Amino acid sequence: MEEYLRANEVIDWQHPEIVELAKQIALEHKTSTAIAKGCFEWVRDEIRHSFDYQINPVTCRASDVLRYKTGYCYAKSHLLAALLRANQIPAGFCYQRLSIDDQGAPYSLHGFNAIYLPEIGWYRVDVRGNKEGINAQFTPSEERLAYNPQLPEEADFKAILSEPLQIVVEALQAHVTWDSMLRNLPDISLESAKAYGLVAHNKHVPAS
């Protein structure tokens, strides 16, 4: 479990501002699950999704997401992981492959998190940010993510990674503006998913 608590260049949870925010959130709650929920709701609601608000810059490092208060789904997941790890709560990274326009190709990855909760084990959450048609919540043990893959070439990858995918990090670092990033969202084909440590379970998930 130690690998899900580590700090690195992207998940720089030892940054003073992240440590301070993590501490503030923890002071308001008594259990690790309540702290995890507090961290989840803070990032979901306080960090503006880059596309939804069409604001710059494109962020990647957790401390930059906190500094600029904006990020794509991947970046928001980096900050949530950092806040959780700063509170000694194991956190990992999960991905889905989704149609960008819900009609088929082109596709892109969508990033979110898994949190290890003592009562139930790994629990997946999505801090993308809610809006009309999206209502992600922290409701263990019911999973309420932002998206539900439905098309044949979409996928819900069940792997829980200890570090963000390098293809995602590189994409975020290569772009400065939200619209440039939007035109170059990272993608992994179902055929190549295994090479990235992902397994495409439930390619077609019935709508709930």
C-alpha positions as MATLAB code, in Angstrom:
seq = 'MEEYLRANEVIDWQHPEIVELAKQIALEHKTSTAIAKGCFEWVRDEIRHSFDYQINPVTCRASDVLRYKTGYCYAKSHLLAALLRANQIPAGFCYQRLSIDDQGAPYSLHGFNAIYLPEIGWYRVDVRGNKEGINAQFTPSEERLAYNPQLPEEADFKAILSEPLQIVVEALQAHVTWDSMLRNLPDISLESAKAYGLVAHNKHVPAS';
ca = [
       0.000    0.000    0.000;
       3.029    2.246    0.427;
       3.146    2.997   -3.303;
      -0.288    4.625   -3.039;
       1.054    7.089   -0.449;
       4.186    8.297   -2.237;
       4.963   11.826   -3.315;
       6.484   12.490   -6.723;
       6.900   15.339   -9.190;
       3.224   15.311  -10.201;
       1.631   14.216   -6.922;
       3.687   16.653   -4.844;
       1.661   16.252   -1.678;
       4.490   17.526    0.509;
       4.051   21.014   -0.976;
       3.271   23.390    1.956;
      -0.034   24.621    0.501;
      -1.274   21.080   -0.064;
      -0.214   20.016    3.432;
      -2.036   23.027    4.913;
      -5.258   22.401    2.992;
      -5.161   18.692    3.819;
      -4.778   19.576    7.483;
      -7.663   22.061    7.369;
      -9.980   19.494    5.814;
      -8.910   16.803    8.289;
      -9.645   19.047   11.284;
     -13.308   19.150   10.285;
     -13.744   15.356   10.337;
     -13.164   12.482   12.732;
     -12.629    9.407   10.535;
     -10.477    8.663    7.508;
     -13.606    8.036    5.434;
     -15.045   11.421    6.439;
     -11.704   13.089    5.643;
     -11.654   11.373    2.261;
     -15.162   12.632    1.535;
     -14.149   16.138    2.573;
     -11.158   16.082    0.239;
     -13.302   14.699   -2.582;
     -15.985   17.355   -2.264;
     -13.454   20.163   -1.981;
     -11.664   19.258   -5.215;
     -14.894   18.430   -7.045;
     -16.523   21.737   -6.145;
     -13.672   24.233   -5.703;
     -11.442   23.383   -8.678;
     -12.996   24.527  -11.955;
     -12.891   22.062  -14.830;
     -10.790   23.578  -17.625;
     -13.278   22.850  -20.394;
     -16.443   23.663  -18.475;
     -15.136   27.119  -17.575;
     -12.815   27.497  -20.601;
      -9.996   28.901  -18.498;
      -6.224   28.631  -18.539;
      -3.630   27.475  -17.805;
      -3.620   23.712  -18.346;
      -2.374   22.242  -15.077;
      -0.777   18.909  -14.221;
       1.170   19.052  -10.948;
      -1.112   18.860   -7.906;
       0.259   22.070   -6.403;
      -0.390   23.925   -9.669;
      -3.978   22.683   -9.745;
      -4.404   24.143   -6.261;
      -2.605   27.355   -7.172;
      -4.641   28.115  -10.289;
      -7.879   26.479   -9.054;
      -8.452   24.820  -12.429;
      -7.683   21.596  -14.237;
      -8.900   18.909  -16.601;
     -10.237   15.719  -15.002;
      -6.746   14.210  -14.892;
      -5.269   17.192  -13.080;
      -8.115   17.313  -10.592;
      -7.474   13.645   -9.830;
      -3.823   14.512   -9.180;
      -4.809   17.086   -6.559;
      -7.285   14.765   -4.868;
      -4.640   12.058   -4.627;
      -2.209   14.574   -3.146;
      -4.664   15.752   -0.478;
      -5.524   12.174    0.435;
      -1.910   11.059    0.592;
      -1.057   14.109    2.710;
      -3.620   12.715    5.157;
      -2.066    9.240    4.894;
      -5.040    7.863    2.973;
      -3.995    5.587    0.075;
      -5.129    6.910   -3.307;
      -4.727    5.628   -6.852;
      -5.624    6.541  -10.401;
      -8.281    5.063  -12.666;
      -9.249    5.638  -16.285;
     -12.102    5.177  -18.680;
     -12.082    5.421  -22.464;
     -14.961    7.565  -23.652;
     -16.328    8.975  -26.885;
     -15.628   12.701  -26.963;
     -19.000   13.524  -28.534;
     -20.925   10.431  -27.330;
     -21.351    9.348  -30.963;
     -18.271    7.184  -31.467;
     -14.790    8.189  -32.613;
     -12.818   10.146  -31.624;
     -12.217    8.784  -28.142;
     -10.171    9.976  -25.197;
      -9.191    8.866  -21.724;
     -11.043   10.155  -18.688;
      -9.207   10.205  -15.366;
     -10.507    9.743  -11.818;
      -9.461    8.170   -8.504;
      -9.749    5.186   -6.221;
      -9.484    5.636   -2.461;
      -8.700    2.887    0.036;
     -11.310    3.027    2.796;
     -10.852    0.777    5.859;
     -14.501   -0.292    5.870;
     -14.830   -1.440    2.249;
     -11.423   -1.412    0.546;
     -10.933    0.403   -2.755;
     -13.693    2.833   -3.672;
     -13.717    4.753   -6.952;
     -14.691    8.428   -7.050;
     -14.734   11.120   -9.726;
     -13.884   14.761   -8.963;
     -14.369   15.931  -12.552;
     -17.005   18.411  -11.391;
     -20.772   18.174  -11.589;
     -22.990   19.950  -14.097;
     -26.218   19.170  -15.934;
     -26.198   15.452  -16.695;
     -23.270   14.699  -14.352;
     -23.767   13.943  -10.659;
     -20.705   12.258   -9.152;
     -20.936   11.639   -5.406;
     -19.075   10.060   -2.489;
     -21.497    7.398   -1.293;
     -19.687    4.236   -0.153;
     -20.223    1.557   -1.100;
     -22.344    2.699   -4.039;
     -20.184    3.922   -6.914;
     -21.408    7.166   -8.474;
     -18.992    8.291  -11.167;
     -19.370   11.069  -13.726;
     -19.631    8.763  -16.747;
     -20.968    5.333  -17.644;
     -19.278    3.814  -20.713;
     -21.887    2.510  -23.147;
     -20.421    2.295  -26.650;
     -18.505   -0.797  -27.855;
     -15.174    1.059  -28.129;
     -15.581    2.727  -24.756;
     -14.137    1.026  -21.686;
     -14.062    1.121  -17.921;
     -10.528    0.103  -16.994;
     -10.571   -1.596  -13.604;
      -6.868   -1.184  -12.817;
      -5.947    1.084   -9.906;
      -2.563    2.626  -10.682;
      -0.239    4.130   -8.098;
       0.909    6.842  -10.517;
      -0.828    8.745  -13.317;
      -0.375    7.368  -16.815;
       2.660    8.929  -18.483;
       0.683    9.551  -21.678;
      -1.689   11.724  -19.625;
       1.103   13.611  -17.861;
       2.853   14.286  -21.157;
      -0.342   15.586  -22.750;
      -0.990   17.979  -19.884;
       2.582   19.227  -19.905;
       2.566   19.768  -23.666;
      -0.301   22.276  -23.710;
      -0.861   25.668  -22.153;
      -4.408   26.561  -23.168;
      -7.614   24.643  -22.515;
      -8.622   24.617  -26.211;
      -5.251   23.291  -27.344;
      -5.553   20.492  -24.792;
      -9.115   19.793  -25.916;
      -7.878   19.156  -29.454;
      -5.220   16.743  -28.200;
      -6.799   14.712  -25.428;
      -4.852   11.510  -24.700;
      -6.259    8.189  -25.845;
      -5.331    4.515  -25.618;
      -6.899    1.948  -27.910;
      -8.494   -1.107  -26.335;
      -5.902   -3.273  -28.088;
      -2.992   -1.446  -26.448;
      -4.542   -1.017  -23.005;
      -2.803   -4.037  -21.496;
       0.609   -2.593  -22.336;
      -0.254    0.409  -20.161;
      -1.245   -1.746  -17.214;
      -4.952   -1.394  -17.968;
      -7.495   -4.117  -18.607;
     -10.652   -3.300  -20.538;
     -13.320   -4.941  -18.407;
     -16.965   -4.316  -19.162;
     -16.445   -2.732  -22.576;
     -20.180   -2.249  -22.770;
     -21.810   -1.221  -19.501;
     -25.624   -0.988  -19.571;
     -27.018    2.402  -18.652;
     -28.153    2.573  -15.054;
];
